[in-house]
């Protein structure tokens, strides 16, 4: 199995969980503000947690995309340098 140097930093489940916990409060507050006063409390909290999970997933996906793009770009540059050294 080939080693993957992109694993130095990957926004995985731990990153997503931390983001989800950090965003839970603001998302629950936001849902609390936009719902009616006679809505069930558990419904408000549940929708807030689901919203936090979705937003955390989008942020983790974006961070992973940037990390993978930078890793690929760096790897291609290293290959070009290695080819130049081989030729010269």
Backbone torsions as a table, in degrees:
resi	resn	phi	psi	omega
1	UNK	NA	130.0	-178.3
2	UNK	-75.7	142.1	177.9
3	UNK	-78.9	144.0	-178.4
4	UNK	-113.0	109.2	-178.4
5	UNK	-72.8	-13.6	177.1
6	UNK	-69.5	-12.3	179.7
7	UNK	-75.7	3.1	176.1
8	UNK	-57.8	-44.1	174.6
9	UNK	-144.0	115.5	177.1
10	UNK	-131.4	131.1	179.0
11	UNK	-78.9	85.9	-176.9
12	UNK	-99.0	-149.8	-175.5
13	UNK	-64.4	-37.0	179.4
14	UNK	-63.9	-45.4	177.7
15	UNK	-60.8	-44.3	179.3
16	UNK	-62.9	-42.3	179.9
17	UNK	-63.2	-44.0	178.7
18	UNK	-62.6	-44.7	177.5
19	UNK	-62.3	-41.3	-179.5
20	UNK	-61.3	-43.7	179.2
21	UNK	-65.8	-42.5	-180.0
22	UNK	-66.7	-34.2	-177.8
23	UNK	-88.0	-10.6	-176.9
24	UNK	-60.5	-46.9	-179.3
25	UNK	-59.1	-54.9	179.0
26	UNK	-61.6	-36.1	179.6
27	UNK	-69.5	-40.9	177.5
28	UNK	-64.0	-42.4	177.8
29	UNK	-61.2	-43.9	178.9
30	UNK	-62.0	-43.2	178.0
31	UNK	-65.4	-38.4	179.4
32	UNK	-61.3	-37.5	-178.3
33	UNK	-73.7	-31.2	-174.1
34	UNK	-96.4	-5.8	179.6
35	UNK	-98.0	164.9	178.4
36	UNK	-71.3	155.8	-178.2
37	UNK	-68.7	-23.1	-178.7
38	UNK	-92.6	11.2	176.9
39	UNK	-72.6	152.4	177.9
40	UNK	-65.8	141.5	-179.4
41	UNK	-64.3	-44.2	-179.5
42	UNK	-64.2	-32.4	176.8
43	UNK	-65.2	-45.2	178.9
44	UNK	-61.6	-46.3	-179.3
45	UNK	-65.6	-43.6	180.0
46	UNK	-62.0	-44.7	178.4
47	UNK	-64.9	-37.5	177.4
48	UNK	-63.4	-40.9	179.1
49	UNK	-68.6	-40.5	177.5
50	UNK	-63.9	-41.9	177.7
51	UNK	-62.7	-41.0	178.1
52	UNK	-63.1	-40.2	179.4
53	UNK	-64.6	-40.5	-179.8
54	UNK	-67.9	-45.0	179.5
55	UNK	-64.8	-41.3	177.7
56	UNK	-62.2	-38.4	177.1
57	UNK	-64.1	-41.5	178.3
58	UNK	-65.5	-40.5	178.5
59	UNK	-66.7	-43.9	178.7
60	UNK	-62.5	-39.2	177.7
61	UNK	-63.2	-43.9	-179.4
62	UNK	-64.2	-43.1	179.0
63	UNK	-64.1	-43.5	177.3
64	UNK	-60.7	-40.5	179.7
65	UNK	-62.1	-44.1	179.4
66	UNK	-65.3	-43.7	-179.8
67	UNK	-62.8	-45.2	179.7
68	UNK	-66.2	-37.9	178.8
69	UNK	-64.0	-45.0	179.8
70	UNK	-65.6	-39.4	178.6
71	UNK	-63.0	-44.6	-179.7
72	UNK	-64.0	-42.3	179.7
73	UNK	-62.8	-43.7	179.4
74	UNK	-65.0	-40.0	-179.7
75	UNK	-64.7	-41.3	178.6
76	UNK	-65.2	-38.4	177.0
77	UNK	-64.8	-39.7	177.5
78	UNK	-64.3	-38.3	177.4
79	UNK	-64.0	-42.2	179.2
80	UNK	-62.4	-43.0	179.0
81	UNK	-64.5	-39.7	179.3
82	UNK	-65.0	-39.5	177.8
83	UNK	-65.2	-39.9	179.1
84	UNK	-64.0	-40.8	178.5
85	UNK	-65.6	-36.1	179.8
86	UNK	-66.6	-41.9	-177.7
87	UNK	-72.1	-41.1	-170.7
88	UNK	-92.2	NA	NA
